[in-house]
Amino acid sequence: MAKIGNIFKVEELRNKVLFTLAMILVYRFGVALRVPGVDAQAVSQLREASKSQGALGFLNLFSGGAFGSFSIFALGIMPYITSSIIMQVLTVVIPKLEQWQQEGATGQRKITQWTRYVAIGIATLQGAGLTFIFGQGRGSAFFGASVSAPDVVLLDPFMPRALLVIPSLVAGTALLMWIGELISQRGIGNGMSMVIFASVVSDLPFGYYSLLQTKKNIVFAILIALTLAIIVAVVRVELGQRRLPVQFAKRVVGRKMFGGQNTYIPLKVNQSGVVPIIFASSVLLLPVLMSNMLGSAEGWRGSIARFVDQYLINSQNLLYVSIFSILIVAFAYFYNSIAFDPVRQADQLRKQGGFIPGIRPGQQTESFLAKTVNRITLPGAVFVAVIAILPYIVLWVGNVSTFPFAGTTVLIAVGVALELMRQIDSQLMQRNYEGFLKQ
């Protein structure tokens, strides 16, 4: 408590923390505001259906319950996250974006601006898709018979109300992006991460309360102990690094000598974070879209639709969990190949006069870096896959309806909390206050 009190002793840090809390309150208030023209009774059914695992639960998680309420923030910050991932992938493909990335702060502002444009476009497509799905009786068809989603959420007549609902959903996403940028500028922590953090932890108190009401005290205590063990494991993996030693040759410039110091390249065990889970969940939604296009007629079309509904949507099916795990591991390797380029890193070391002890600069350094990254990616990817499917395992073994703090929730919550603590610690240490993290 004394360390928490140190935060409020520093005026600048206190103002940042209070501003961040105020923006989060604005966000949570917006979650409770439903878009105009929706059926309140159908929204109640949608809220109950969104508590399940799978597509509905995933969308509701990242929106902080806004999707289940069909509020103005129903799309959440997911369009911006998707846009950021797309821009990061395109940076490797499009030379102009790569040039902007190398221009420093000026180029980063250009990339950020285009990321916003792409996010608005994605929000428009997603908002129109959700409006037509839940406005024309395709709710249960889209999410499968295993999920009791309401067919129709919008009130009649459809078209005039749809033209009001779609701009409301897009405007909600734009407002969320603005709130996130305000937190980054005037608050503490990364604004977009704080919005996601507030989304995923908002239902935790009610989730644990529901467990306490439905299960015995012994079962509840075991689940609490499992939660603490998951937190400890995620913290250790999130902070885990492989530090490659790097030495810089000495060089004389004029009368001064530069270089000669030793440093290291930090390679995180879980460099991709929750991105593979987002990718895998999005890919698993594609067969659902295709089966809806084929329709539910008899014959081979009906067989495909029933297969997708029974195996690729149902989170209680072993095939769904297996495919989900494999996709997470595959996308972890894919993301790391984009985020860390061994060729560029080796070339940068060579230009700065650095080298890895025992490894020749150039091709050998590139091969060594690529091999090292591939080796440490596997345990990190497997760990993320295990955490992602842990809720399903707990549901099977423990016979519980839901397990609040597992899967994507714990990865996001722990990652954002650690980054927030680092930023608070750095500002406290500058003013000779003891921080939270031990060095």
Backbone torsions as a table, in degrees:
resi	resn	phi	psi	omega
1	MET	NA	-31.3	178.2
2	ALA	-65.7	-36.9	179.2
3	LYS	-70.1	-36.3	175.4
4	ILE	-65.7	-36.9	177.3
5	GLY	-63.5	-29.2	178.2
6	ASN	-62.0	-29.8	179.9
7	ILE	-62.1	-40.2	-175.5
8	PHE	-86.2	-3.3	174.4
9	LYS	-80.2	-25.7	-179.8
10	VAL	-94.3	118.6	-173.8
11	GLU	-62.1	-45.3	-178.1
12	GLU	-62.5	-45.8	-179.7
13	LEU	-67.7	-38.3	178.6
14	ARG	-61.3	-43.6	179.5
15	ASN	-64.0	-37.7	179.3
16	LYS	-66.0	-42.1	-179.6
17	VAL	-66.4	-44.5	179.6
18	LEU	-65.0	-37.8	177.8
19	PHE	-65.4	-40.5	178.1
20	THR	-62.3	-44.2	178.5
21	LEU	-62.9	-37.8	179.1
22	ALA	-64.8	-41.6	179.0
23	MET	-66.7	-36.3	177.7
24	ILE	-66.6	-36.9	176.3
25	LEU	-64.0	-39.6	176.4
26	VAL	-61.5	-42.4	179.0
27	TYR	-62.7	-45.0	-179.1
28	ARG	-67.6	-30.2	175.4
29	PHE	-67.0	-39.9	178.7
30	GLY	-66.2	-28.0	178.2
31	VAL	-62.6	-30.8	-177.6
32	ALA	-84.7	-5.6	-178.4
33	LEU	-93.5	109.8	178.9
34	ARG	-74.8	148.9	175.5
35	VAL	-67.8	152.5	-179.3
36	PRO	-71.4	146.8	174.0
37	GLY	88.0	24.7	179.4
38	VAL	-115.5	156.7	-178.7
39	ASP	-86.2	120.8	-176.6
40	ALA	-63.5	-38.1	-179.8
41	GLN	-67.3	-41.0	177.8
42	ALA	-66.6	-34.6	178.2
43	VAL	-64.9	-37.2	176.5
44	SER	-62.1	-40.7	176.2
45	GLN	-65.5	-39.4	178.9
46	LEU	-65.0	-37.2	178.9
47	ARG	-64.1	-40.8	178.1
48	GLU	-67.9	-40.3	-179.5
49	ALA	-67.3	-32.4	-176.8
50	SER	-73.8	-7.3	177.5
51	LYS	-78.2	-10.4	179.8
52	SER	-79.3	168.3	174.2
53	GLN	-78.7	170.5	178.3
54	GLY	101.9	-154.7	-172.6
55	ALA	-63.5	-47.9	-179.6
56	LEU	-62.7	-44.4	179.1
57	GLY	-63.6	-37.4	179.2
58	PHE	-65.7	-45.6	178.9
59	LEU	-64.7	-38.7	-179.2
60	ASN	-71.2	-31.7	179.7
61	LEU	-63.1	-49.4	-175.6
62	PHE	-75.7	-12.0	176.6
63	SER	-101.5	3.1	178.1
64	GLY	66.3	31.2	-177.9
65	GLY	88.6	-2.8	-178.3
66	ALA	-69.8	-32.9	178.8
67	PHE	-65.9	-42.2	178.9
68	GLY	-64.4	-27.3	177.8
69	SER	-93.2	-5.1	-176.1
70	PHE	50.6	49.3	-177.5
71	SER	-88.8	-177.4	-179.5
72	ILE	-66.6	-19.9	177.4
73	PHE	-102.1	27.5	-175.3
74	ALA	-61.2	-33.7	178.9
75	LEU	-76.9	-18.4	179.9
76	GLY	64.5	-153.3	180.0
77	ILE	-97.5	4.9	-177.4
78	MET	-58.3	-39.5	176.9
79	PRO	-58.5	-37.2	179.0
80	TYR	-70.7	-39.8	178.0
81	ILE	-62.1	-46.4	178.5
82	THR	-61.1	-41.4	178.6
83	SER	-63.4	-41.2	179.3
84	SER	-62.9	-41.4	179.1
85	ILE	-66.1	-41.7	178.4
86	ILE	-61.6	-44.9	-179.8
87	MET	-65.1	-35.9	178.3
88	GLN	-66.8	-38.2	177.4
89	VAL	-69.8	-41.3	-178.9
90	LEU	-67.9	-23.3	177.9
91	THR	-60.1	-32.4	179.1
92	VAL	-76.3	-26.0	-173.0
93	VAL	-95.5	-42.8	-175.2
94	ILE	-94.0	120.2	-177.9
95	PRO	-61.5	-35.0	-178.7
96	LYS	-62.7	-42.2	178.0
97	LEU	-66.4	-37.3	177.0
98	GLU	-64.9	-36.9	176.9
99	GLN	-65.5	-42.8	177.3
100	TRP	-61.6	-38.6	-179.0
101	GLN	-63.6	-31.3	-179.8
102	GLN	-85.8	-3.2	-179.7
103	GLU	-86.8	-0.3	177.9
104	GLY	83.9	-139.5	-174.7
105	ALA	-64.6	-37.5	-179.9
106	THR	-63.6	-47.3	178.5
107	GLY	-66.5	-34.4	179.6
108	GLN	-65.7	-35.9	176.6
109	ARG	-64.0	-38.2	177.7
110	LYS	-65.1	-43.5	179.0
111	ILE	-63.7	-41.3	178.8
112	THR	-62.1	-40.6	-180.0
113	GLN	-64.3	-43.4	178.2
114	TRP	-68.6	-31.2	175.4
115	THR	-61.7	-39.4	177.0
116	ARG	-63.7	-44.1	179.8
117	TYR	-59.6	-46.2	179.8
118	VAL	-64.1	-38.0	179.3
119	ALA	-62.8	-40.7	177.8
120	ILE	-64.6	-40.4	176.8
121	GLY	-62.3	-43.8	178.8
122	ILE	-65.2	-40.1	178.6
123	ALA	-63.0	-37.1	178.0
124	THR	-64.2	-43.8	178.8
125	LEU	-65.8	-44.2	-179.2
126	GLN	-67.5	-41.4	178.6
127	GLY	-62.6	-42.2	177.6
128	ALA	-66.1	-39.5	179.4
129	GLY	-62.9	-47.5	179.4
130	LEU	-63.7	-38.5	-179.4
131	THR	-63.8	-43.4	179.9
132	PHE	-73.3	-32.8	178.7
133	ILE	-65.5	-49.7	-176.5
134	PHE	-91.0	1.5	178.0
135	GLY	-105.8	-13.3	-178.2
136	GLN	-126.1	30.2	172.2
137	GLY	71.8	37.2	-179.2
138	ARG	-120.6	15.7	-177.3
139	GLY	-62.3	-56.5	-179.7
140	SER	-68.7	-29.7	178.9
141	ALA	-69.0	-34.5	-178.7
142	PHE	-74.0	-44.4	-174.3
143	PHE	-94.9	-0.5	174.2
144	GLY	94.2	156.6	-178.9
145	ALA	-70.0	-21.1	179.7
146	SER	-71.3	-14.9	178.5
147	VAL	-113.4	126.6	-176.3
148	SER	-84.8	60.1	177.9
149	ALA	-81.1	142.3	178.8
150	PRO	-67.7	146.2	179.8
151	ASP	-70.9	-43.7	-174.1
152	VAL	-126.6	130.7	176.8
153	VAL	-112.9	-36.1	-178.8
154	LEU	-77.0	146.7	176.2
155	LEU	-79.6	157.5	175.1
156	ASP	-79.6	150.7	-5.7
157	PRO	-76.5	153.6	-171.2
158	PHE	-72.1	-53.5	-166.8
159	MET	-64.1	-48.1	179.5
160	PRO	-61.1	-37.1	-180.0
161	ARG	-72.5	-34.8	178.7
162	ALA	-61.9	-37.5	178.6
163	LEU	-68.0	-14.5	175.5
164	LEU	-95.9	-34.6	-177.4
165	VAL	-71.0	-44.8	-176.3
166	ILE	-61.0	-50.3	176.7
167	PRO	-62.2	-30.9	178.3
168	SER	-65.6	-42.3	178.8
169	LEU	-66.2	-41.4	179.3
170	VAL	-66.6	-41.9	178.5
171	ALA	-63.1	-35.9	176.8
172	GLY	-63.0	-40.9	176.5
173	THR	-65.0	-42.1	177.8
174	ALA	-62.2	-40.5	178.2
175	LEU	-65.1	-38.4	177.7
176	LEU	-63.9	-41.1	177.3
177	MET	-61.4	-40.9	179.3
178	TRP	-64.9	-42.3	177.7
179	ILE	-61.6	-42.6	178.6
180	GLY	-62.2	-41.0	179.3
181	GLU	-69.1	-34.5	175.9
182	LEU	-63.9	-40.2	178.0
183	ILE	-64.3	-40.5	179.4
184	SER	-64.4	-36.3	-176.5
185	GLN	-82.1	-43.7	-171.2
186	ARG	-116.3	-8.3	-179.0
187	GLY	-107.3	-153.3	-179.8
188	ILE	-120.4	137.6	179.5
189	GLY	85.9	175.2	175.8
190	ASN	-77.4	126.5	-172.8
191	GLY	-61.2	-46.7	-179.3
192	MET	-63.6	-38.9	178.4
193	SER	-65.8	-38.1	179.2
194	MET	-66.6	-36.3	176.9
195	VAL	-64.6	-43.9	178.4
196	ILE	-64.8	-40.8	179.3
197	PHE	-59.6	-46.4	178.4
198	ALA	-63.1	-31.9	-180.0
199	SER	-69.0	-47.7	-171.7
200	VAL	-77.3	-24.5	-178.2
201	VAL	-97.1	-2.6	-175.1
202	SER	-65.8	-31.8	-177.1
203	ASP	-95.4	2.1	-177.5
204	LEU	-63.6	-46.9	179.9
205	PRO	-58.0	-45.2	179.5
206	PHE	-66.6	-35.6	179.6
207	GLY	-63.1	-45.5	179.0
208	TYR	-70.6	-33.4	176.1
209	TYR	-64.2	-39.7	177.6
210	SER	-64.3	-39.8	176.6
211	LEU	-62.0	-42.0	-179.2
212	LEU	-64.7	-33.2	-179.5
213	GLN	-76.3	-31.1	-174.0
214	THR	-97.4	-20.7	-176.3
215	LYS	-116.9	160.8	177.0
216	LYS	-70.7	163.8	-177.3
217	ASN	-62.6	-34.2	-179.0
218	ILE	-67.2	-46.2	178.4
219	VAL	-62.5	-41.4	178.8
220	PHE	-62.9	-40.9	178.4
221	ALA	-64.4	-38.8	178.3
222	ILE	-63.7	-42.3	178.9
223	LEU	-66.5	-35.4	175.8
224	ILE	-65.3	-42.8	177.2
225	ALA	-62.8	-39.2	177.1
226	LEU	-64.3	-37.6	177.4
227	THR	-61.4	-46.2	179.7
228	LEU	-63.1	-39.8	178.2
229	ALA	-64.6	-39.0	177.5
230	ILE	-63.0	-42.1	-179.7
231	ILE	-61.7	-46.1	179.8
232	VAL	-60.9	-44.1	-179.5
233	ALA	-64.1	-43.4	-179.2
234	VAL	-66.0	-39.7	178.6
235	VAL	-62.0	-44.2	-179.3
236	ARG	-63.6	-41.6	-179.1
237	VAL	-72.0	-39.5	-179.9
238	GLU	-63.5	-35.5	180.0
239	LEU	-89.7	-6.5	-178.2
240	GLY	-69.8	134.5	-178.9
241	GLN	-138.6	150.5	166.8
242	ARG	-107.9	111.8	-175.4
243	ARG	-96.1	111.1	177.8
244	LEU	-87.9	120.1	-178.9
245	PRO	-68.2	141.1	179.9
246	VAL	-133.4	133.4	176.4
247	GLN	-116.5	144.6	178.7
248	PHE	-113.3	132.2	-178.8
249	ALA	-70.2	149.7	177.7
250	LYS	-79.7	141.2	176.5
251	ARG	-143.2	146.1	-177.0
252	VAL	-103.7	124.3	176.2
253	VAL	-121.1	107.3	-174.5
254	GLY	69.5	-122.3	177.3
255	ARG	-103.9	6.6	-178.0
256	LYS	-112.0	149.6	178.9
257	MET	-109.4	129.3	-179.7
258	PHE	-117.5	158.0	176.5
259	GLY	85.2	-164.6	179.8
260	GLY	89.7	-7.5	-177.7
261	GLN	-85.3	162.7	178.3
262	ASN	-109.7	139.0	177.5
263	THR	-145.3	-165.1	-179.2
264	TYR	-151.3	159.1	173.8
265	ILE	-102.7	113.9	-179.4
266	PRO	-82.2	120.9	176.4
267	LEU	-112.0	111.7	-177.9
268	LYS	-71.4	144.4	177.2
269	VAL	-67.2	-43.3	177.8
270	ASN	-111.8	76.1	-177.3
271	GLN	-75.7	-27.4	-174.6
272	SER	-84.5	-17.3	178.6
273	GLY	65.1	-131.2	-177.9
274	VAL	-96.2	3.3	-178.5
275	VAL	-59.0	-43.4	178.0
276	PRO	-60.0	-34.8	178.5
277	ILE	-66.1	-41.1	178.7
278	ILE	-63.5	-46.0	178.4
279	PHE	-59.9	-48.6	-176.7
280	ALA	-62.7	-41.1	179.3
281	SER	-65.4	-37.1	178.9
282	SER	-67.7	-39.9	179.9
283	VAL	-65.5	-37.4	-179.8
284	LEU	-69.2	-15.9	176.1
285	LEU	-82.0	-19.1	-178.4
286	LEU	-63.0	-45.7	177.1
287	PRO	-59.8	-30.5	177.8
288	VAL	-64.8	-44.1	178.5
289	LEU	-62.7	-42.7	-179.0
290	MET	-66.1	-40.3	179.5
291	SER	-66.6	-32.8	176.7
292	ASN	-68.6	-33.2	176.7
293	MET	-67.9	-35.0	179.5
294	LEU	-73.2	-27.3	-179.5
295	GLY	88.1	176.4	-177.0
296	SER	-109.0	30.0	-179.3
297	ALA	-70.8	169.7	178.3
298	GLU	-74.0	167.3	-179.7
299	GLY	93.1	-154.4	-175.9
300	TRP	-66.7	-29.3	177.2
301	ARG	-65.7	-45.3	178.1
302	GLY	-64.6	-34.8	179.0
303	SER	-64.9	-42.3	178.5
304	ILE	-64.1	-43.9	-179.8
305	ALA	-62.5	-41.5	179.4
306	ARG	-68.5	-36.9	178.3
307	PHE	-64.3	-45.1	179.1
308	VAL	-62.8	-42.3	-178.2
309	ASP	-67.3	-35.0	-175.2
310	GLN	-84.8	-34.1	-171.7
311	TYR	-113.7	-37.9	-172.9
312	LEU	-97.6	-5.0	175.9
313	ILE	-113.6	-36.5	-176.1
314	ASN	-70.8	110.1	-177.9
315	SER	-72.0	-11.3	178.2
316	GLN	-86.1	-1.7	-178.0
317	ASN	-91.2	140.8	-177.7
318	LEU	-65.2	-35.5	-179.9
319	LEU	-64.2	-40.8	178.2
320	TYR	-60.2	-47.5	-178.6
321	VAL	-64.3	-40.0	-179.5
322	SER	-65.7	-46.9	178.8
323	ILE	-62.9	-40.7	178.6
324	PHE	-59.2	-44.1	-179.5
325	SER	-65.4	-44.8	-179.0
326	ILE	-63.7	-41.0	179.2
327	LEU	-64.8	-37.0	178.6
328	ILE	-62.7	-46.3	179.2
329	VAL	-63.4	-42.8	-179.2
330	ALA	-64.1	-43.9	-179.0
331	PHE	-72.1	-25.7	174.8
332	ALA	-64.4	-43.3	175.9
333	TYR	-65.5	-39.7	-179.9
334	PHE	-63.1	-45.3	-178.6
335	TYR	-67.0	-41.3	-179.7
336	ASN	-65.4	-32.4	177.1
337	SER	-66.2	-26.1	177.5
338	ILE	-86.6	-42.7	-175.3
339	ALA	-70.7	-31.9	-178.5
340	PHE	-125.0	114.0	-179.9
341	ASP	-102.5	107.0	-178.4
342	PRO	-61.4	-34.2	-179.1
343	VAL	-65.2	-47.7	179.9
344	ARG	-65.8	-39.9	-179.5
345	GLN	-65.9	-41.2	178.8
346	ALA	-66.9	-39.2	178.2
347	ASP	-65.9	-38.0	178.7
348	GLN	-67.2	-39.5	176.0
349	LEU	-61.8	-42.2	-178.8
350	ARG	-64.0	-41.9	-179.7
351	LYS	-66.3	-30.9	-179.5
352	GLN	-87.3	0.1	179.6
353	GLY	78.7	21.6	-179.5
354	GLY	-103.3	160.7	178.7
355	PHE	-156.6	154.1	175.0
356	ILE	-87.7	126.8	-177.5
357	PRO	-55.5	129.3	178.9
358	GLY	86.3	-3.2	-178.9
359	ILE	-121.6	127.7	179.3
360	ARG	-71.8	141.5	176.9
361	PRO	-62.9	154.8	177.9
362	GLY	100.5	-130.2	-173.6
363	GLN	-63.5	-39.5	-179.5
364	GLN	-66.1	-37.7	177.0
365	THR	-65.4	-41.4	177.6
366	GLU	-60.3	-46.5	-179.5
367	SER	-64.0	-41.0	-179.6
368	PHE	-64.8	-43.7	179.7
369	LEU	-64.9	-43.4	179.5
370	ALA	-62.8	-43.1	179.9
371	LYS	-65.1	-41.5	-179.5
372	THR	-65.2	-43.4	-179.8
373	VAL	-63.2	-42.5	179.5
374	ASN	-63.6	-36.5	-178.2
375	ARG	-70.6	-40.9	-177.9
376	ILE	-83.2	-15.1	178.3
377	THR	-70.6	-36.4	-176.2
378	LEU	-59.1	-54.1	179.8
379	PRO	-63.4	-35.8	177.5
380	GLY	-64.7	-42.7	-180.0
381	ALA	-67.2	-42.0	178.5
382	VAL	-63.6	-38.9	179.1
383	PHE	-63.5	-44.5	178.5
384	VAL	-62.0	-40.9	179.0
385	ALA	-63.7	-40.9	179.1
386	VAL	-64.7	-43.5	178.9
387	ILE	-63.9	-37.0	-178.1
388	ALA	-67.3	-37.9	-178.1
389	ILE	-93.4	-0.7	-178.9
390	LEU	-59.7	-39.7	177.1
391	PRO	-57.7	-39.0	179.7
392	TYR	-66.7	-38.4	178.9
393	ILE	-65.4	-43.0	179.0
394	VAL	-63.9	-37.3	178.5
395	LEU	-63.4	-38.9	-179.2
396	TRP	-72.8	-49.1	-173.5
397	VAL	-76.3	-47.3	-174.7
398	GLY	-86.4	-7.5	179.4
399	ASN	54.6	48.4	176.9
400	VAL	-114.2	153.9	-177.4
401	SER	-75.4	-30.8	-179.9
402	THR	-156.8	153.7	175.6
403	PHE	-128.0	105.4	-166.8
404	PRO	-62.4	-50.9	-168.0
405	PHE	-101.4	77.2	177.1
406	ALA	-158.6	173.8	178.2
407	GLY	66.5	-138.5	-177.7
408	THR	-61.8	-33.2	-177.3
409	THR	-58.1	-50.2	-175.3
410	VAL	-69.3	-36.5	179.0
411	LEU	-63.4	-45.1	180.0
412	ILE	-68.7	-47.7	-175.4
413	ALA	-61.2	-46.5	-178.8
414	VAL	-68.2	-43.1	-179.9
415	GLY	-61.6	-46.3	-179.5
416	VAL	-68.9	-38.9	179.7
417	ALA	-63.4	-41.2	178.5
418	LEU	-64.1	-43.2	178.8
419	GLU	-65.0	-38.8	178.3
420	LEU	-64.2	-41.7	179.0
421	MET	-65.8	-35.7	176.9
422	ARG	-62.5	-44.9	-178.6
423	GLN	-66.5	-41.4	177.5
424	ILE	-64.7	-41.1	179.2
425	ASP	-61.4	-42.8	-178.4
426	SER	-62.5	-37.8	179.5
427	GLN	-75.2	-33.6	176.2
428	LEU	-69.1	-40.7	-178.8
429	MET	-66.4	-30.6	177.3
430	GLN	-64.4	-24.6	-178.1
431	ARG	-109.8	20.3	175.0
432	ASN	63.8	33.1	173.3
433	TYR	-104.9	146.9	178.6
434	GLU	-75.4	132.4	-178.2
435	GLY	-93.8	-169.7	-178.2
436	PHE	-86.7	-34.7	-172.9
437	LEU	-90.2	136.9	176.8
438	LYS	-88.2	135.0	-179.5
439	GLN	-84.1	NA	NA
